[in-house]
Amino acid sequence: MNKQITTLIFCSLLLSLPGWAVAEQGHEHNEKQQATHEQHTQEQDHANEGALDDFSDIDFGEDEHNDHGEEGHDDHDAKKEDGHGESHDDHGGHDEEKSSVELSNAQRKTAGIAVEVLQIKPMMAEIQAPGEIHLNAYATTKATPRIAAQVLARHKRLGQTVKKGQPLVTLSSVEMAEAQGALLVADIEWRRVTKLGRKVVSERRYVGAQVARQQAYAKVRAFGMTKAQTDQLLRTGDPAKATGEFKLLSGQNGIVIHDNFTVGELVEPGRVLFEITDPSFVWVEAKLSHEQETLIRPGALARIKTDTGWVNGKVLQLHPMMDETTRTQGVRIELRNEDGHLHPGRFVDVRLQTNEAGKPALVVPDTALMRSPDGDWQLFIETKPGEFEPKEVEVLRRNAGVVEIEGLEPGARVVTQGAFFLQSELAKAGFDVHNH
């Protein structure tokens, strides 16, 4: 009876105990089972040492694996922290790298460094238009025969440089032979009359001889002989020289740009045998609408975009007549072409400066701008005497060799000449492009 009462009380206590008590009891039960299992394992060790299957050893292997994982994880974290620290150290090293260039006065002079104070200036508006390069007609001549003739010899070829008065081609003409013979006869008669004098010969004969000689002389000249050639013929006085041969001479200094003929060919009057031009100046003909043309005046600045870059010029003339086909107005621009790269016939992009009042803007010469290593526009400013630092800016627009920028305040001392030298010196110093 007492035993039954004890059992009931024990069961009631178990039901009233919290979950941890049950867990503790389960834990004691597991310990008992583990002790029994360990005893059994020790008995098996003597029979087979290589096959250890006890759970304590398996737990140890798992612990070792966990220890190893924790160890590797700790190592990985340590390495990560170390690497992160090194990365930050690298970024911290940017502060130690050189981000400016220092030059002495002598170095500045040698490098051609020029500095200007950044100011707000009026920036003139531009008109964009298509254009085509043409010969400068005011510096171009053509050599053509005035009578029918045959080509006997060529003295100059395409692309050659010629001087004014140099022979280009030798021609022969029947008409010229007749004119040369008539001149020799008229010259002989004129000399006889002048030798006799007005007292001996009649006035009619005297004047007639004079007129005949003058007309014969003018005819030879009109046919193509120069004054020097004609005078040389008269000095010889040899009828055998009246063969009809004569030379066409260059009328200017320049280069031969056309010589489309062959020796032995019969050519008609007016046929262009040679065309010679002075290539140091060329024209660009631009086409504008009537509204655009009203904004342009002769002398206005112009820029021409070619394969090799921008070339500056000025408006020479405005065509007084509108093109009936395109309904556009022609503008003639004169360009210097000393290197000979501007060839007639090429199409170009034309920018013309208008006569409208300019819009105030922060402007710098286009020579001040450089591309930074990361591709952004930058210029150099003088932070203190002899020290120059790159600053990134935004380009808003360009016009006639100047650029409107954004990103700096007025008053900054900007390098306008020699920026390329500064950029090269900065690159030698190992300046990181991201350190700005």
C-alpha positions as CSV (number, residue, x, y, z in Angstrom):
1,M,0.0,0.0,0.0
2,N,2.7,2.4,0.9
3,K,4.5,1.5,-2.3
4,Q,1.5,2.4,-4.4
5,I,1.1,5.7,-2.6
6,T,4.8,6.5,-3.3
7,T,4.4,5.7,-6.9
8,L,1.4,8.0,-7.3
9,I,3.2,10.9,-5.7
10,F,6.2,10.3,-7.9
11,C,4.1,10.4,-11.0
12,S,2.3,13.6,-9.9
13,L,5.7,15.3,-9.4
14,L,6.8,14.2,-12.8
15,L,3.7,15.8,-14.4
16,S,4.3,19.0,-12.5
17,L,8.0,19.3,-13.2
18,P,9.1,21.7,-16.0
19,G,10.4,20.5,-19.3
20,W,14.0,20.8,-18.1
21,A,13.5,18.1,-15.5
22,V,12.4,15.7,-18.2
23,A,15.3,16.7,-20.3
24,E,17.6,16.2,-17.4
25,Q,16.2,12.7,-16.8
26,G,16.6,11.9,-20.4
27,H,20.2,13.1,-20.2
28,E,20.9,10.8,-17.3
29,H,19.4,7.9,-19.2
30,N,21.6,8.7,-22.1
31,E,24.7,8.8,-19.9
32,K,23.8,5.4,-18.6
33,Q,23.5,4.0,-22.1
34,Q,26.7,5.7,-23.1
35,A,28.6,4.1,-20.1
36,T,27.2,0.7,-21.1
37,H,28.3,1.3,-24.7
38,E,31.8,2.3,-23.6
39,Q,32.2,-0.8,-21.5
40,H,31.1,-2.9,-24.5
41,T,33.6,-1.0,-26.7
42,Q,36.5,-1.6,-24.4
43,E,35.8,-5.3,-24.6
44,Q,35.8,-5.2,-28.4
45,D,39.1,-3.2,-28.6
46,H,41.2,-6.2,-27.6
47,A,39.6,-8.2,-30.5
48,N,39.9,-5.6,-33.3
49,E,41.8,-2.4,-32.7
50,G,41.5,-1.2,-36.3
51,A,37.7,-1.2,-36.3
52,L,36.8,1.4,-33.7
53,D,33.1,2.1,-33.9
54,D,32.4,3.8,-30.6
55,F,30.3,7.0,-30.9
56,S,32.7,8.9,-28.7
57,D,35.4,8.5,-31.4
58,I,32.9,9.6,-34.1
59,D,32.0,12.6,-32.0
60,F,35.7,13.4,-31.7
61,G,36.1,13.2,-35.5
62,E,33.2,15.6,-35.9
63,D,34.7,17.9,-33.3
64,E,38.0,17.8,-35.1
65,H,36.3,18.6,-38.3
66,N,34.5,21.4,-36.6
67,D,37.7,22.6,-35.0
68,H,39.3,22.5,-38.4
69,G,36.4,24.3,-40.0
70,E,36.5,26.9,-37.3
71,E,40.2,27.2,-37.6
72,G,39.9,27.6,-41.4
73,H,37.1,30.1,-41.0
74,D,39.2,32.0,-38.5
75,D,42.1,31.9,-40.9
76,H,39.9,33.0,-43.8
77,D,38.5,35.8,-41.7
78,A,42.1,36.8,-40.7
79,K,43.2,36.7,-44.3
80,K,40.1,38.7,-45.4
81,E,40.7,41.2,-42.7
82,D,44.4,41.4,-43.7
83,G,43.5,41.7,-47.4
84,H,40.9,44.3,-46.6
85,G,43.5,46.1,-44.5
86,E,45.9,46.0,-47.4
87,S,43.3,47.3,-49.8
88,H,42.7,50.2,-47.4
89,D,46.4,50.7,-47.1
90,D,46.6,50.9,-50.9
91,H,43.9,53.5,-51.0
92,G,45.6,55.3,-48.2
93,G,48.7,55.2,-50.3
94,H,47.0,57.4,-52.9
95,D,47.4,60.3,-50.5
96,E,51.1,59.7,-50.6
97,E,51.3,59.6,-54.4
98,K,52.1,62.8,-56.2
99,S,49.0,64.7,-57.5
100,S,50.7,67.9,-58.7
101,V,53.7,69.0,-60.7
102,E,56.2,71.5,-59.4
103,L,58.4,73.5,-61.8
104,S,61.1,76.1,-61.3
105,N,61.0,79.3,-63.3
106,A,63.6,77.9,-65.7
107,Q,61.6,74.7,-66.3
108,R,58.4,76.7,-66.9
109,K,60.2,78.8,-69.5
110,T,61.7,75.8,-71.2
111,A,58.3,74.0,-71.3
112,G,56.5,77.1,-72.6
113,I,54.0,77.1,-69.7
114,A,51.5,80.0,-70.1
115,V,48.9,80.8,-67.4
116,E,45.8,82.9,-67.6
117,V,43.2,83.9,-65.0
118,L,39.9,82.3,-65.7
119,Q,37.3,84.9,-66.5
120,I,33.7,85.2,-67.7
121,K,33.8,86.4,-71.3
122,P,31.3,86.8,-74.1
123,M,31.3,83.7,-76.4
124,M,30.1,84.4,-79.9
125,A,27.6,82.1,-81.5
126,E,28.4,79.9,-84.5
127,I,26.7,78.7,-87.6
128,Q,27.4,75.3,-88.9
129,A,27.2,74.7,-92.7
130,P,28.6,72.3,-95.3
131,G,31.4,73.4,-97.5
132,E,33.7,72.4,-100.3
133,I,37.4,73.3,-100.9
134,H,38.1,75.2,-104.2
135,L,41.1,76.6,-105.9
136,N,41.9,80.3,-105.2
137,A,40.8,81.6,-108.6
138,Y,42.7,84.9,-107.8
139,A,45.9,82.9,-107.7
140,T,45.3,80.6,-110.6
141,T,46.2,81.0,-114.3
142,K,45.7,78.9,-117.5
143,A,48.0,78.6,-120.5
144,T,46.0,78.3,-123.7
145,P,46.9,78.8,-127.4
146,R,45.1,81.7,-129.1
147,I,45.4,80.1,-132.6
148,A,45.3,76.6,-133.9
149,A,48.6,75.0,-133.3
150,Q,50.5,71.7,-133.0
151,V,52.3,70.7,-129.8
152,L,56.0,70.2,-130.5
153,A,57.5,69.8,-127.0
154,R,56.5,69.7,-123.4
155,H,58.7,71.5,-120.8
156,K,56.7,71.0,-117.5
157,R,54.7,68.2,-116.0
158,L,51.9,67.7,-113.6
159,G,52.8,68.5,-110.0
160,Q,56.0,70.4,-110.9
161,T,56.8,73.8,-109.4
162,V,57.2,76.6,-112.0
163,K,58.4,80.2,-111.9
164,K,56.8,83.1,-113.7
165,G,58.1,83.3,-117.3
166,Q,59.4,79.7,-117.5
167,P,58.5,77.9,-120.8
168,L,55.7,75.4,-120.5
169,V,55.2,74.1,-124.0
170,T,56.5,74.7,-127.6
171,L,53.9,75.1,-130.3
172,S,54.0,75.5,-134.1
173,S,51.3,77.3,-136.2
174,V,50.9,78.2,-139.8
175,E,49.1,81.4,-138.8
176,M,52.0,82.3,-136.6
177,A,54.5,81.7,-139.4
178,E,52.6,84.1,-141.7
179,A,52.4,86.7,-138.9
180,Q,56.1,86.4,-138.1
181,G,57.0,86.8,-141.8
182,A,54.7,89.8,-142.2
183,L,56.3,91.4,-139.1
184,L,59.8,91.0,-140.5
185,V,58.8,92.6,-143.8
186,A,57.0,95.5,-142.1
187,D,60.0,96.0,-139.8
188,I,62.4,96.3,-142.8
189,E,60.2,98.8,-144.5
190,W,59.8,100.9,-141.3
191,R,63.6,101.0,-140.9
192,R,64.1,102.2,-144.5
193,V,61.5,104.9,-144.1
194,T,62.9,106.2,-140.8
195,K,66.4,106.1,-142.3
196,L,65.3,108.3,-145.2
197,G,63.4,110.7,-143.0
198,R,60.2,112.7,-143.4
199,K,61.9,115.2,-145.8
200,V,62.6,112.5,-148.4
201,V,59.5,110.3,-148.2
202,S,55.9,111.4,-148.3
203,E,53.9,111.7,-145.2
204,R,51.5,109.0,-146.5
205,R,54.4,106.5,-147.0
206,Y,55.9,107.3,-143.6
207,V,52.7,106.9,-141.7
208,G,51.7,103.8,-143.7
209,A,55.0,102.1,-142.9
210,Q,54.7,102.9,-139.2
211,V,51.1,101.6,-139.0
212,A,52.0,98.4,-140.9
213,R,54.9,97.6,-138.5
214,Q,52.8,98.3,-135.4
215,Q,49.9,96.1,-136.7
216,A,52.3,93.2,-137.6
217,Y,53.9,93.5,-134.2
218,A,50.5,93.5,-132.4
219,K,49.3,90.5,-134.4
220,V,52.3,88.3,-133.4
221,R,51.8,89.3,-129.8
222,A,48.1,88.5,-130.0
223,F,48.9,85.1,-131.5
224,G,50.9,84.2,-128.4
225,M,54.4,85.4,-128.6
226,T,55.7,87.4,-125.7
227,K,57.4,90.8,-126.1
228,A,60.8,89.3,-125.4
229,Q,60.2,86.6,-128.1
230,T,59.0,89.2,-130.6
231,D,61.9,91.5,-130.0
232,Q,64.4,88.7,-130.3
233,L,62.9,87.8,-133.7
234,L,63.2,91.4,-134.9
235,R,66.8,91.6,-133.6
236,T,67.8,88.7,-135.7
237,G,66.0,89.9,-138.8
238,D,66.4,86.4,-140.2
239,P,63.4,85.3,-142.4
240,A,64.5,81.7,-141.7
241,K,63.3,82.3,-138.1
242,A,59.7,82.8,-139.2
243,T,58.9,79.2,-138.8
244,G,55.7,79.6,-136.8
245,E,57.3,78.2,-133.6
246,F,56.6,79.9,-130.3
247,K,56.5,79.0,-126.6
248,L,53.7,79.4,-124.0
249,L,55.2,80.7,-120.7
250,S,54.0,80.5,-117.1
251,G,52.2,83.6,-116.0
252,Q,52.9,83.1,-112.3
253,N,54.7,81.1,-109.6
254,G,53.0,77.9,-108.5
255,I,52.5,74.3,-109.3
256,V,51.1,72.6,-112.4
257,I,47.7,71.1,-111.6
258,H,46.6,70.3,-115.1
259,D,48.4,69.3,-118.3
260,N,46.0,67.1,-120.3
261,F,47.6,67.0,-123.7
262,T,50.0,64.9,-125.7
263,V,53.0,65.9,-127.9
264,G,52.1,66.1,-131.5
265,E,48.5,66.8,-130.8
266,L,46.7,69.6,-132.8
267,V,45.0,71.9,-130.4
268,E,42.3,74.5,-131.0
269,P,42.3,78.1,-129.8
270,G,41.3,78.3,-126.1
271,R,42.3,74.7,-125.3
272,V,43.7,74.6,-121.7
273,L,47.1,73.0,-121.9
274,F,48.4,74.0,-118.5
275,E,46.7,75.2,-115.3
276,I,48.9,76.7,-112.6
277,T,47.9,77.7,-109.1
278,D,49.5,79.1,-105.9
279,P,48.4,76.5,-103.3
280,S,49.4,78.6,-100.2
281,F,45.8,79.9,-100.0
282,V,42.6,78.1,-100.9
283,W,38.9,78.9,-100.8
284,V,36.0,77.1,-99.1
285,E,32.6,77.7,-100.5
286,A,29.9,77.3,-97.9
287,K,26.1,77.2,-98.5
288,L,23.9,79.1,-96.1
289,S,20.2,79.8,-95.9
290,H,19.0,83.3,-96.3
291,E,18.4,83.7,-92.6
292,Q,21.9,82.4,-91.8
293,E,23.5,84.7,-94.4
294,T,22.1,87.8,-92.7
295,L,24.2,87.0,-89.6
296,I,27.5,86.8,-91.5
297,R,29.8,89.7,-92.5
298,P,33.0,89.8,-94.6
299,G,36.0,89.4,-92.3
300,A,34.1,87.1,-89.8
301,L,36.1,84.3,-88.3
302,A,35.6,80.8,-89.6
303,R,36.8,77.3,-88.7
304,I,37.1,74.4,-91.0
305,K,37.1,70.8,-89.8
306,T,39.3,68.5,-91.9
307,D,40.8,65.1,-91.4
308,T,43.8,66.6,-89.7
309,G,41.9,68.9,-87.4
310,W,40.6,72.4,-87.3
311,V,41.9,75.2,-89.6
312,N,41.1,78.9,-89.0
313,G,40.1,81.2,-91.8
314,K,38.0,84.3,-92.5
315,V,35.1,85.2,-94.6
316,L,36.3,86.7,-97.8
317,Q,33.1,87.4,-99.8
318,L,29.4,86.9,-99.7
319,H,27.9,85.9,-103.1
320,P,25.4,88.6,-104.2
321,M,23.2,86.0,-106.0
322,M,21.3,83.1,-104.5
323,D,21.7,79.7,-106.1
324,E,18.4,79.0,-108.0
325,T,18.7,75.3,-107.6
326,T,19.5,74.9,-103.9
327,R,18.0,78.2,-102.8
328,T,21.1,78.9,-100.7
329,Q,23.5,81.8,-100.4
330,G,27.2,81.2,-101.0
331,V,29.9,82.3,-98.6
332,R,33.6,82.3,-99.7
333,I,36.2,81.6,-97.0
334,E,39.9,82.0,-97.4
335,L,42.2,79.6,-95.7
336,R,46.0,79.4,-95.4
337,N,47.3,76.1,-96.9
338,E,51.1,76.3,-96.5
339,D,51.4,72.5,-95.9
340,G,49.3,71.7,-99.0
341,H,46.9,69.3,-97.1
342,L,43.8,71.2,-98.2
343,H,43.0,69.7,-101.6
344,P,40.3,71.2,-103.9
345,G,37.2,69.1,-104.2
346,R,37.1,67.9,-100.6
347,F,34.0,68.4,-98.5
348,V,34.4,69.9,-95.1
349,D,32.5,71.0,-92.1
350,V,32.3,74.8,-91.7
351,R,31.7,76.9,-88.5
352,L,31.1,80.6,-89.0
353,Q,31.1,83.2,-86.3
354,T,28.0,85.4,-86.3
355,N,27.8,89.1,-85.6
356,E,25.4,88.5,-82.7
357,A,26.4,89.6,-79.2
358,G,28.1,86.8,-77.3
359,K,26.7,85.0,-74.3
360,P,28.8,85.4,-71.1
361,A,30.6,82.1,-70.2
362,L,33.6,80.7,-68.6
363,V,35.9,80.1,-71.6
364,V,39.4,78.8,-72.0
365,P,41.5,78.3,-75.2
366,D,41.1,74.8,-76.6
367,T,44.9,74.3,-76.1
368,A,44.2,74.2,-72.3
369,L,42.1,71.1,-72.4
370,M,43.6,67.6,-72.2
371,R,42.1,64.1,-71.9
372,S,42.8,62.5,-68.5
373,P,43.9,58.9,-68.4
374,D,40.3,57.9,-67.5
375,G,38.9,59.7,-70.5
376,D,37.5,62.9,-68.8
377,W,38.4,66.4,-69.9
378,Q,40.8,68.2,-67.6
379,L,43.0,71.2,-67.4
380,F,45.8,72.3,-65.1
381,I,45.5,75.1,-62.5
382,E,48.3,76.8,-60.7
383,T,47.5,76.3,-57.0
384,K,50.6,78.3,-56.0
385,P,53.6,79.7,-57.8
386,G,55.3,76.9,-59.7
387,E,52.8,74.1,-58.6
388,F,50.2,72.8,-61.0
389,E,47.4,70.4,-60.3
390,P,44.9,68.7,-62.7
391,K,41.2,69.5,-62.4
392,E,38.4,67.7,-64.2
393,V,35.9,70.0,-66.0
394,E,32.9,69.5,-68.2
395,V,32.9,70.9,-71.8
396,L,29.7,72.6,-72.7
397,R,30.4,74.0,-76.2
398,R,33.2,75.0,-78.6
399,N,33.6,78.1,-80.7
400,A,36.4,79.6,-82.8
401,G,39.3,78.0,-80.8
402,V,37.7,78.6,-77.3
403,V,35.8,76.3,-75.1
404,E,33.0,76.9,-72.6
405,I,33.6,74.9,-69.4
406,E,32.0,74.1,-66.1
407,G,33.6,72.9,-62.9
408,L,35.8,75.8,-61.9
409,E,35.3,79.2,-60.4
410,P,36.3,82.5,-62.0
411,G,39.7,83.6,-60.8
412,A,41.5,80.3,-61.1
413,R,44.9,80.4,-62.7
414,V,44.6,78.1,-65.7
415,V,47.4,76.7,-67.9
416,T,46.7,77.7,-71.5
417,Q,50.0,76.5,-73.0
418,G,52.1,73.5,-72.0
419,A,49.4,71.3,-70.6
420,F,50.7,68.3,-72.5
421,F,54.1,68.7,-70.8
422,L,52.5,68.8,-67.4
423,Q,50.4,65.8,-68.1
424,S,53.5,63.9,-69.2
425,E,55.4,64.9,-66.0
426,L,52.4,63.8,-63.9
427,A,52.3,60.4,-65.6
428,K,56.0,59.9,-65.0
429,A,55.4,60.5,-61.3
430,G,52.9,57.6,-61.2
431,F,49.8,59.7,-60.4
432,D,46.7,57.5,-60.0
433,V,43.9,58.7,-62.1
434,H,41.4,58.0,-59.3
435,N,43.2,60.2,-56.8
436,H,41.2,63.4,-57.5
